[in-house]
Amino acid sequence: MRGEPSVLHVDLDAFFAAVEQRDKPSLRGKPVVVGGIGLRGVVSTASYEARKYGVRSAMSTAEARSRCPHAAYLGPRFEEYRRTSQAVMAQMRTLSPLVEPLSLDEAFVDLSAAGLTGLTVDDVHAIALDLKAAIRAASGGLTASVGAGTSKLIAKIASDLDKPDGVVVVPPGTEAEFLAPMQVTVIPGVGPATAQRLSMAGVRTVADLQQLDEDELIRQVGSAHGSSLHRLAIAADDRPVVSDRETKSVSVEDTFETDIIDRSLLSAIADRMAHRVAERLQKAQLSGRTVTVKTRMHDFTTHTRSSTLAGPTDDARVVARVARRLLEESDVSGGIRLLGVGVSSLADWIQDDLFTESEYADRPPEVVELPERVRDVTGYYPGQDVVHPDYGRGWVWGSGLGRVTVRFETAETPPGPVRTFAVDDPALENVAPGGADEDDEPRSGQNGPNER
């Protein structure tokens, strides 16, 4: 363990919801829930305003609506989240060359890799405040909570103690004392089942855990976890910050609003997913040998089928061909609620002659014209970015009964007006989040026959 608090854990506060509030001025300071918006949807992120009503991540959207019916329920805009994340990660890399992203909204930063030594608690606190200010500027106003300590364990736990927009630095030598009063579930690897077993042995806090010797802990939870938990309970964590994580697989999956039994539609969806997987492989300069199709049935049972090729490929046609065959071997008679396509056994080289040229000589490359998510087949979804030649850029407020309601505003404008259109109005178009469009600026006044 280090002798100074040189490991930072940076966690963007309510990231998806914060991006939506940033880009939609009328939602600032109001409850916002991002995730699946259908009957089977799951909450991905809830703003702090929504959390006051008990809404949280991984809760069903139906339960969230019952707790906070007046919140804005929005579908995710992952491209915008990725763009914002990249800007934030770039700020972290200006501070240190050693940054370990854990997801779009959190990462570890190793200050020692930047040549910063002899750091005091006050030094690290000042560095964290400067980093938060840089993140706020680069992201358009988003806040982050930062934890700092002598290890990744301590830094990550600390970042969660003063949310949102806080900084907690744990002084060296106080780690075990810092952990002691916390619930045992704060230790990585202690989930509900392990916590229950420990509770039966009278262990409910980390202090209780610290009183057990390693042999006793192994008897309670088994050798696989006992030694690790014993070390983490006393903050003995020497895991390094690692900038590059080995990619083990590339996959795409989607949960459908209603169970699908139409094989032709499922095949088309699988084709689209195969093309998206291949695009990601090519972008990462990777290829893979094993193609897997994942299906979750109407009764929630999950099945996977895999096929391993003679050599690695990043060809969308090859991935799609194998995925279709695997899907054809699956029983879809009861309906499929989730479909996924993935490629694993990755390599940084491609078997160019895996299939002969003649295999595709009589068939042009397949281009599947499907929207990014199956739910978009039915039209617009709340939160979606749109543009109109007269009103400019806006976002979908709601849709149904052949109509779509749009609020015209952006991150740079005040809260904007609301208009309603026919869902098939050719003047209203989808746009990429944050993207430029020559027709973005209104060409006439803001008033119109559809004003509400």
C-alpha positions in Angstrom: 0.0 0.0 0.0 1.2 3.5 -0.8 2.5 6.0 1.7 0.5 8.9 0.2 -3.1 9.4 -1.1 -2.1 9.4 -4.8 -5.0 7.3 -6.2 -8.0 9.3 -7.2 -11.4 7.8 -8.1 -13.5 10.2 -10.2 -17.2 9.6 -10.4 -19.5 11.8 -12.5 -22.7 12.6 -10.6 -25.9 11.0 -12.0 -24.1 11.1 -15.4 -26.8 10.2 -17.9 -29.4 12.3 -16.2 -27.0 15.2 -15.8 -26.2 15.2 -19.5 -29.9 15.3 -20.3 -30.4 18.2 -17.9 -27.5 20.0 -19.4 -28.9 19.7 -22.9 -32.5 20.3 -22.0 -32.8 23.5 -20.0 -36.4 23.0 -19.1 -35.4 19.9 -17.1 -32.8 21.5 -14.9 -33.6 21.1 -11.3 -36.4 18.7 -12.0 -36.7 14.9 -11.6 -35.2 13.1 -14.7 -35.0 9.3 -15.2 -33.0 7.7 -18.0 -33.4 4.1 -19.1 -36.0 1.8 -20.7 -39.2 3.7 -21.1 -41.5 0.8 -21.9 -43.4 -1.6 -19.6 -40.3 -3.8 -19.2 -37.9 -0.9 -18.9 -35.2 -0.6 -16.2 -33.9 2.6 -14.8 -30.3 3.3 -15.8 -29.8 6.6 -14.0 -32.0 8.9 -11.9 -31.2 12.5 -11.2 -30.8 13.6 -7.6 -34.2 15.2 -7.8 -35.8 11.9 -8.7 -33.8 10.0 -6.0 -35.5 12.0 -3.3 -38.6 10.0 -4.3 -36.8 6.7 -4.0 -36.0 6.2 -7.6 -32.7 4.4 -8.2 -30.7 2.6 -10.8 -31.8 -1.0 -11.7 -35.3 -0.3 -10.5 -38.1 -1.2 -13.0 -39.4 1.8 -14.8 -42.9 0.9 -13.8 -42.0 1.1 -10.1 -40.1 4.4 -10.7 -43.2 5.9 -12.4 -45.3 4.9 -9.4 -42.9 6.6 -7.0 -42.3 9.7 -9.1 -45.0 10.0 -11.8 -44.1 13.7 -12.6 -40.5 12.9 -13.6 -39.3 13.2 -17.2 -38.7 9.6 -18.5 -36.2 9.6 -21.3 -34.6 7.0 -23.5 -30.7 7.1 -23.5 -28.5 8.9 -26.0 -25.4 6.9 -25.8 -23.5 8.8 -28.5 -23.8 12.0 -26.5 -22.8 10.2 -23.3 -19.7 8.8 -25.1 -18.7 12.2 -26.5 -19.0 13.8 -23.1 -17.1 11.0 -21.4 -14.3 11.4 -23.9 -14.0 15.1 -23.0 -13.9 14.3 -19.3 -11.3 11.5 -19.7 -9.1 13.8 -21.7 -9.0 16.2 -18.7 -8.0 13.4 -16.4 -5.2 12.4 -18.8 -3.8 16.0 -18.8 -3.3 15.4 -15.0 -1.8 12.0 -15.3 -0.8 9.6 -18.1 -2.2 6.7 -16.1 -6.0 6.7 -16.1 -8.1 3.6 -15.8 -11.7 4.1 -17.0 -14.2 1.8 -15.3 -17.2 3.0 -17.4 -18.3 6.1 -19.2 -18.7 8.0 -15.9 -15.9 6.8 -13.6 -12.2 6.2 -13.6 -9.1 5.9 -11.4 -6.2 8.4 -11.8 -2.7 7.6 -10.6 -1.0 10.9 -9.5 2.3 9.2 -8.9 2.5 8.4 -12.6 2.5 12.2 -13.2 5.7 12.5 -11.1 3.8 14.0 -8.2 5.4 12.9 -4.9 5.4 13.9 -1.3 1.7 14.7 -1.6 -0.1 15.8 1.6 -3.9 15.5 2.1 -4.2 19.3 1.4 -2.2 18.9 -1.8 -4.4 16.1 -3.1 -7.6 18.0 -2.1 -6.4 21.0 -4.1 -5.6 18.8 -7.1 -9.0 17.3 -6.9 -10.7 20.7 -6.8 -8.8 21.8 -9.9 -9.7 18.6 -11.7 -13.4 19.0 -10.9 -13.3 22.5 -12.3 -11.6 21.3 -15.5 -14.3 18.6 -15.8 -17.1 21.1 -15.3 -15.7 23.3 -18.0 -15.0 20.5 -20.5 -18.4 18.9 -20.0 -20.6 21.9 -20.1 -21.3 22.1 -16.4 -21.3 18.5 -15.1 -20.1 17.8 -11.6 -18.0 15.0 -10.3 -17.3 13.5 -6.9 -13.7 12.6 -6.1 -12.3 10.2 -3.6 -8.6 9.9 -2.9 -6.5 7.5 -0.9 -3.5 5.1 -0.8 -5.4 2.4 -2.8 -8.1 1.9 -5.3 -10.4 0.4 -2.7 -10.1 3.5 -0.4 -10.4 6.0 -3.3 -13.5 4.3 -4.7 -15.3 4.1 -1.3 -14.3 7.7 -0.5 -15.8 9.1 -3.7 -19.3 7.9 -2.7 -19.3 9.6 0.7 -19.9 13.2 -0.3 -22.1 13.1 -3.3 -22.8 15.1 -5.3 -19.9 17.3 -6.2 -17.8 16.4 -3.2 -14.1 15.6 -2.4 -13.0 13.1 0.3 -9.3 12.5 0.9 -8.4 9.7 3.3 -5.2 10.3 5.2 -2.5 7.6 5.0 -2.5 5.3 8.0 -6.2 5.8 8.8 -7.6 3.4 6.2 -8.7 0.6 8.6 -10.2 3.1 10.9 -12.0 4.8 8.0 -13.6 1.5 6.9 -14.4 0.1 10.4 -17.9 1.7 11.0 -19.2 1.0 7.5 -21.5 -1.9 6.6 -19.7 -5.0 5.4 -21.3 -4.7 2.0 -18.9 -1.8 1.2 -16.2 -4.3 0.6 -16.0 -5.5 -3.0 -17.3 -9.1 -3.3 -19.7 -8.9 -0.4 -23.1 -9.1 -2.0 -26.4 -10.1 -0.4 -25.6 -13.8 -0.1 -22.2 -13.3 1.4 -23.5 -10.5 3.7 -26.2 -12.9 4.9 -23.7 -15.6 5.8 -21.5 -13.1 7.6 -24.5 -11.7 9.4 -25.3 -15.2 10.7 -21.8 -15.2 12.2 -22.4 -11.8 13.8 -20.5 -9.8 11.2 -22.3 -6.7 10.1 -19.7 -4.0 9.9 -16.2 -3.9 8.6 -15.1 -3.6 12.2 -16.7 -6.9 12.9 -14.9 -8.3 9.8 -11.6 -7.0 11.0 -11.9 -9.0 14.2 -12.0 -12.3 12.3 -8.7 -14.0 11.5 -8.2 -15.3 8.0 -8.8 -19.0 8.9 -12.2 -18.1 10.5 -13.2 -16.0 7.5 -12.3 -18.8 5.1 -14.5 -21.1 7.1 -17.4 -18.6 6.8 -17.2 -17.8 3.1 -14.8 -20.3 1.6 -11.3 -20.2 0.5 -12.1 -18.5 -2.8 -13.2 -15.2 -1.1 -11.9 -15.5 2.5 -8.3 -14.5 1.9 -9.3 -11.6 -0.3 -11.9 -10.3 2.1 -9.5 -10.5 5.0 -7.0 -8.3 3.2 -9.6 -5.8 2.0 -11.1 -5.5 5.4 -7.8 -4.1 6.7 -7.4 -2.0 3.5 -4.5 -4.1 2.3 -5.1 -3.3 -1.4 -2.0 -3.1 -3.7 -3.9 -3.4 -7.1 -2.2 -1.0 -9.6 -4.0 1.5 -11.7 -4.0 0.0 -15.2 -4.6 2.2 -18.2 -5.4 -0.5 -20.8 -7.9 -3.3 -20.1 -7.8 -6.3 -22.3 -11.0 -6.5 -24.3 -12.4 -10.1 -24.1 -15.4 -9.7 -26.3 -17.5 -7.3 -28.3 -21.2 -7.6 -28.3 -24.5 -5.8 -28.9 -27.9 -6.7 -27.4 -31.3 -5.2 -27.0 -34.5 -5.9 -24.9 -37.7 -5.6 -26.9 -40.9 -3.8 -25.7 -42.9 -6.9 -26.7 -41.9 -10.5 -27.2 -40.9 -11.2 -30.9 -41.7 -14.5 -32.6 -41.3 -13.3 -36.2 -38.2 -15.1 -37.5 -37.7 -12.7 -40.4 -37.7 -9.7 -38.0 -35.3 -11.4 -35.6 -33.0 -12.3 -38.5 -33.0 -8.7 -39.7 -32.3 -7.5 -36.1 -29.4 -10.0 -35.8 -28.0 -8.8 -39.1 -28.0 -5.2 -37.9 -26.3 -6.3 -34.6 -23.7 -8.2 -36.5 -22.8 -5.1 -38.5 -22.6 -3.0 -35.4 -20.3 -5.6 -33.7 -18.1 -5.7 -36.9 -17.8 -1.9 -36.9 -16.6 -2.0 -33.3 -14.1 -4.7 -34.1 -12.7 -2.8 -37.0 -12.5 0.5 -35.1 -10.6 -1.3 -32.3 -8.4 -3.2 -34.9 -9.5 -6.5 -33.5 -11.0 -9.7 -34.9 -12.5 -12.7 -33.3 -13.1 -16.4 -33.9 -16.2 -17.2 -31.8 -19.6 -15.8 -32.7 -22.3 -16.1 -30.0 -26.1 -15.4 -30.1 -27.8 -14.8 -26.8 -31.6 -15.1 -26.4 -33.8 -14.4 -23.4 -37.2 -16.1 -23.7 -40.6 -15.0 -22.7 -40.2 -16.9 -19.4 -36.9 -15.1 -18.7 -34.8 -18.2 -19.4 -31.6 -17.2 -21.2 -29.8 -19.4 -23.8 -26.6 -18.9 -25.7 -25.3 -20.6 -28.8 -21.8 -20.2 -30.1 -19.8 -21.2 -33.2 -16.0 -21.0 -33.5 -14.5 -20.2 -36.9 -11.3 -21.6 -38.3 -9.7 -18.2 -37.9 -10.5 -14.7 -36.7 -12.6 -12.2 -38.7 -14.0 -8.7 -38.5 -16.2 -9.2 -41.7 -19.8 -8.2 -40.9 -21.1 -10.6 -43.6 -19.3 -13.5 -41.9 -20.5 -12.6 -38.4 -24.1 -12.1 -39.7 -24.1 -15.4 -41.6 -23.0 -17.3 -38.5 -25.4 -15.4 -36.2 -28.4 -16.1 -38.5 -27.5 -19.8 -38.5 -27.3 -19.9 -34.7 -30.6 -18.0 -34.5 -32.2 -20.5 -36.9 -31.3 -23.3 -34.5 -33.0 -21.5 -31.6 -36.6 -22.1 -30.6 -38.5 -18.8 -30.8 -42.0 -20.1 -30.7 -42.7 -18.7 -27.3 -41.3 -15.3 -28.1 -37.9 -13.6 -27.5 -37.6 -10.6 -25.2 -33.9 -10.1 -25.6 -31.5 -10.8 -28.5 -27.7 -10.3 -28.5 -24.9 -11.0 -30.9 -21.2 -11.1 -29.8 -17.7 -12.0 -31.0 -15.0 -13.3 -28.6 -11.7 -15.1 -28.8 -10.2 -11.9 -30.0 -7.0 -11.2 -31.8 -5.2 -8.3 -33.3 -5.0 -10.0 -36.7 -7.5 -11.1 -39.3 -7.7 -14.4 -41.2 -8.2 -12.9 -44.7 -8.7 -16.1 -46.5 -11.1 -17.6 -43.9 -13.7 -17.9 -46.7 -13.1 -17.9 -50.4 -14.1 -15.0 -52.6 -16.6 -17.3 -54.4 -18.7 -17.6 -51.2 -19.9 -14.0 -51.6 -19.5 -13.7 -55.4 -23.2 -13.9 -56.1 -24.3 -11.8 -53.1 -23.7 -8.1 -52.6 -22.7 -6.9 -49.1 -25.8 -6.8 -46.8 -27.0 -3.5 -45.6 -29.8 -3.8 -43.1 -31.9 -0.7 -42.8 -33.0 -0.9 -39.2 -32.9 1.9 -36.6 -30.3 1.8 -33.8 -32.8 0.3 -31.4 -35.8 -1.8 -32.2 -38.1 0.5 -30.2 -37.5 3.1 -32.8 -39.4 1.1 -35.4 -42.6 2.4 -33.8 -41.5 6.1 -34.1 -40.1 8.7 -31.8 -39.2 8.2 -28.1 -38.9 10.7 -25.3 -35.5 12.5 -25.2 -34.7 11.8 -28.8 -32.9 14.7 -30.7 -34.8 16.2 -33.6 -34.6 19.2 -35.9 -37.2 21.2 -37.7 -36.5 23.7 -40.6 -38.5 26.5 -38.9 -38.0 25.9 -35.2 -34.4 24.5 -35.1 -33.2 21.8 -32.8 -35.2 20.2 -30.0 -36.1 17.0 -28.3 -39.1 14.7 -28.2 -41.3 15.4 -25.2 -43.7 12.6 -26.0 -45.4 10.8 -28.8 -48.6 8.7 -29.4 -51.9 8.6 -31.3 -50.1 9.6 -34.5 -48.6 12.8 -33.0 -45.2 13.8 -31.6 -44.6 16.7 -29.3 -41.3 18.5 -29.3 -39.7 21.0 -27.0 -37.3 23.3 -29.0 -34.3 24.1 -26.9 -30.6 23.2 -26.6 -27.9 23.5 -24.0 -27.1 27.0 -25.2 -30.7 28.3 -25.1 -33.2 29.1 -22.4 -36.2 26.7 -21.9 -37.9 26.6 -25.3 -41.4 26.4 -26.7 -43.4 23.2 -27.2 -44.9 22.2 -30.6 -46.9 19.2 -31.7 -46.7 17.6 -35.2 -48.0 14.6 -37.1 -45.7 11.7 -36.4 -45.0 11.4 -40.2 -44.4 15.1 -40.7 -41.5 15.2 -43.3 -40.2 18.5 -41.9 -39.3 16.9 -38.6 -36.1 14.8 -38.7 -33.9 12.8 -36.3 -30.4 14.2 -35.7 -27.3 12.9 -34.1 -26.8 14.3 -30.6 -24.6 17.3 -30.6 -24.3 17.1 -34.4 -24.4 20.1 -36.7 -27.1 20.6 -39.3 -27.4 23.3 -41.8 -31.0 23.8 -41.0 -30.5 24.0 -37.2 -31.3 27.7 -37.0 -34.9 28.7 -37.3 -35.8 30.5 -40.5 -38.9 32.1 -39.2 -40.6 33.1 -36.0 -41.2 30.7 -33.1 -45.0 30.9 -33.2 -47.0 28.4 -35.3 -50.2 26.6 -35.6 -49.0 23.7 -33.5 -48.1 25.7 -30.4 -49.2 24.4 -27.1 
